[in-house]
Amino acid sequence: MAGFNFKRFWLGYQPPTGEDIANEVTWNTGIEYYLSRDFSLTASYDNRFGAGGGLAVRF
């Protein structure tokens, strides 16, 4: 299907839980670009783990 490229953006937040991480704030954000119905490129960032990316395959 021509013109199927769909872009998605997300932003997540998790409130701190537990006594040992009571002041820790965790968040993540990312973007996904659909190359076709079955493949997409993803990139994301998490404040604890840093940046990452990859190729997603759906079947």
Secondary structure in CASP SS format (residue, H / E / C, confidence):
PFRMAT SS
TARGET T0000
AUTHOR 0000-0000-0000
METHOD secondary structure of the structure
MODEL  1
M C 1.00
A C 1.00
G C 1.00
F C 1.00
N C 1.00
F C 1.00
K E 1.00
R E 1.00
F E 1.00
W E 1.00
L E 1.00
G E 1.00
Y E 1.00
Q E 1.00
P C 1.00
P C 1.00
T C 1.00
G C 1.00
E C 1.00
D C 1.00
I C 1.00
A C 1.00
N C 1.00
E C 1.00
V C 1.00
T E 1.00
W E 1.00
N E 1.00
T E 1.00
G E 1.00
I E 1.00
E E 1.00
Y E 1.00
Y E 1.00
L C 1.00
S C 1.00
R C 1.00
D C 1.00
F E 1.00
S E 1.00
L E 1.00
T E 1.00
A E 1.00
S E 1.00
Y E 1.00
D E 1.00
N C 1.00
R C 1.00
F C 1.00
G E 1.00
A E 1.00
G E 1.00
G E 1.00
G E 1.00
L E 1.00
A E 1.00
V E 1.00
R C 1.00
F C 1.00
END
